[in-house]
Amino acid sequence: MNADDYCYDLATGRGADFRYSLLGQPILQRQTLAAVQAFYLETSRIPQECHDPGVARAKLDWWRTELDHLFAGAPEHPITQALQPRLATFNLPEEYFREILDGVAMDLDYDAYPGFTELTLYLHRHGSIPALLAADITGYQDRRATPRFAHEAGVLLQLFDLLYQVRDHAQHGHFYLPEAEMQRFGVGPGDLLAAQTTERVRQLFVFQAERIHDYYRRALDFLPIADRPAQSHLLIRVELAMALLAEMAGEGYRLLEQRTKLTPLRKLWLAWRWRRRYRQSAVAE
């Protein structure tokens, strides 16, 4: 298996929406997007896979050193080997990759956040930075508005992930829904470990979903129509998340009892439809 295959398999595994967001992307962009996503996934799973915090920090330090090797032109890992020849092509900033690792470190340092303000740095590092890298890879014309779209879209995707995996995170001792908001709805950490979504918990989830909708509206407002075809990768990921959020709402946000999913065929159809729609809207403009 070569480096690109390693990255693609990791980035698109387990029915990931990411697979469908690559629809129609030129091969060089597709390979680079997969490499960036693989870097994020490989590093972000360190806190879950390493039960010993010392081992986790050692692995994170190894990746920091590997970034030194990457930007010195001598990478050792398949992911960084896939990234290295594309860094200059897409002008990918070293500091973005280091911020991703700083975000991973936050999972080792914090298991809860007092309020949404305290959570924003986490959302920036885990959501906006990967989205900004993706936007740079697929390209855009508006140097001011489109990065703002990517920033909002990245936060949206991360907020959705934190809501969708709320019970899994709680089982690993992490509570990403702000404590102040949990208290507002009368929800404690133990409620997120239960096998039943109470009305108080459901209202908390509805509140989180409303915030995701707010980010969705802002993201689309920022994105110029002329840049929509180039940004179809991020747009498809956002739209698939919103489609799944709608399914979750229709089922009463019963996130503690079940795992709502979209079928692969539906994901493929939705991705194709949205990609076609965004391209047509740019032509019409």
N, C-alpha and C positions, 0 to 999 in steps of 0.2 A: 504494500500500500504506500503510495507516494504522499507527500505532504498535503497536496490539495485534496486528495481523497479522504485523508484523515480529518481534515477540517470540515469537509462537506458532510461526512457521516455524523460527526459530532453535532454540527449546527442544525441538521435536518432530522435528527433522530426522534423517536417516540411520538410521531405524528405532529411534530412542531409546526406551528403556523409559519415559521420562517421558511420552510420548504416552498410554500405557495407564494410567498412574497418575492421569490426569485424568478417568477414567471416572466419570460420575455427579456430578462436582463442579458446583455452581452456577456460572453464567457469570462472576460477579464474582470468585469465588475462583479459577476456572480462569484467567482473564486475569491475575490478580495473581501466581499461581504461575508462569505462563509468563514474566511480566516479570522476576521474581526469578531464574528459571533462565537467562533470556537474559542478564541482567546478569552472572551467574556465568560463563557460557560465553564471552561476548564478552570479558570481562577476563582469564579464565584462559588463553585461547589466545594472549595477547600474547607470552609468552616463546617459544612455538613458531613464531609467524609472523614475529617480528622477530629476525633473525640478529645484528643489531648491538645489543649490550646498551644502548648509549646511546639508540638509537631506542626500545627497549622501555621504558626508564625514563621517557623523555619521554611516551610514550603512557600509561603508568601515572599520571604526574603530571597528564596531561590529565583522566583519569578522577577523580582526587582533586578537581580543580577542578570537574568536572562534578557531583560530589556536593554541593559548596558551592552550585552553581546549583540542584540538585534540591531541597535542603532550604530554599533561599531562595524557592522557588516559580517558578523561571525555568529549567527544564531545556532543553537544546538537542538532545540525542540522542534518537532514537525510543524507546530502552529507558527512559530516565529520564522521558520524556514519558508513557509508559505507567504508570510507577510513581507519578508525582507525585500524581494524584488519589486514590490508594489508601493513601498513607502514613498519613494520619490515621484512615481507616476501620479499618485493621488494626493501628494503633499499631506500625509497623515502625521499629525503632530505627536511627538514623543510624550508631551505632557498629558495628552488624552489617555494614553495607555497607563501612565502612572496614576492618573486619577481613578481609573477603574480599579487598580490595586488598592488605592486608598479606600475606595468604597468597600472592597472585600474586607479590609482591616476593620471597618466599622462593624461588620458582623461578628468580629471577635471582641470588640470593645463594648458594644451596646446590645442589650436584649430588649429594650423598650425605649420609647421616645415620649417625653412629657406632653408635647403638643406638635401641631403640624409644622410650626416654624422650625423646630429642632429636627424634623424629618426631612426638610427640604434639601439639605446637603446630601443626604443619602439618596434621595430621588435624583438629584443632579448627577451624582457619580454612577449610579446603577442604571439610570434611565436616559438622561439627556446626553451624557458623553457618548455612549454607544450609538445613539441616534444621530448625533452630530457627525460621527465618523461615517455612518452610513450615508448621510446626506452629501458629505464630501466625495464619497466614492461614486455615487450616481450622478452628481453634478447639479448645478443650478445657475441661473442668471442673476437673480436678485441677491446680492451679497448681504443685504440687511434683513429682509423679511423672511427668506427661506430658512436661515439658521434659527430664527425665532420659532418658526414652525417646527423644526426638528427638536428644539428644546422642549416645547410643549408636548409634542407627540411622544417624546421619550419619557417624560414624566407620566403621561397618560398610561403608557404601556407598563411602566413599573407599578403605578397605583393599581392597575387592573390585576397584575400578578400578585401583589400583596393581598388584595381582596380574594382572588380566586384560590390562593393557597393558604388562606388564613388559618385553617385547622392544622395543616401540615406544619406551618411555621410554629404554631402554639405548641405542638407536640415536641418540637425541638427547642422549646424554651424561648422563642422569639415572638414578640408582640409588636407588630409594626403599626397597628392602628393606634393613633395617638391616645395616650392615657386620659387626657382631658376629655376627648370625645367619647371614650368608653365610659367614663364616669358620668358624662352628661346623659347617657342613655341607660345608666344603671347596670352596666355590664362589667364583670370582673374577668380576670384571666381564666378562671376556672370555667366560665360560661363558654369560652371558645374551645375548650377541650371536651365539652359535652357532645353527645350524639344527637342532640336535638336543637334546632334553631328556634329559640323562644321569640316572642313578639319583640322584646327589648333588643335582642340581638339582631333581629330582622330590621328593625328601625335603624340600628347602627350601620348595617350593611347598605340600606337604602341611602343613608347620608353619604357613605363613601362613593356609591354609584353616582350620586348627583355631582360630586366633585369631579369624577371622571368625565361626565357629560360636559361640565364646564370647560375642562381642558380640551375636549374634543372640539367644542365650538371655537375656542381661541386658536387652536392649532390650524383649523381650516381657514379661519379669518386671516391668519398671517400668510398663508401660502398663496403666492401669486398664481393665477391660472396658467400662465406660460410655463411655470416650473412643475406643474402637476404630472406631466408625463414622465419627466426625469425622476421625480420623487415617488413613483408608483410603488417601489419597494416598501417604504415607510407607510405610505397610504394604505396599502393592502394589509399590513400588519395591524394598523390602527382599526381599519374597518372590520377585520376578523375579530378583534377584541371586542368591538362594539356590538357585533352580531351575537357573540357569545354572552355578553353582558345582558342583551335583550332576552336571551333564552333564560338566563339566571333570574331575571326579573319576573318573567312569565311563570317560573316555578316557585316564586316567593322567596328567592334568595336562600334556599335550603342548603347552604354551603356546608353545614356541619353533618348532614345526613348523606349527601350524594355528591357525585362529581359530574356536573353538566358538561357535555361535549358536543361539538359539531362533527358530523361525519366527514371523512376525507373527501368524498364526492361533493358534498356541499361546500367545503372549503375551496375545492378546485373551481367549482362553478362560480362562487362568489368572487374569488380572486380574478378569474378571467373577466367577469362582468365589470368589476370595478376598474380594472386596468383599461378595458375598452372605453368605459365611460370617461375616465380622466383624460385619455388621449383625445377623445372626440370633443370634450369641452375646450381643450386648448386649441384645437383646429377651428372650432366655431368662433372662438374669441379673435 
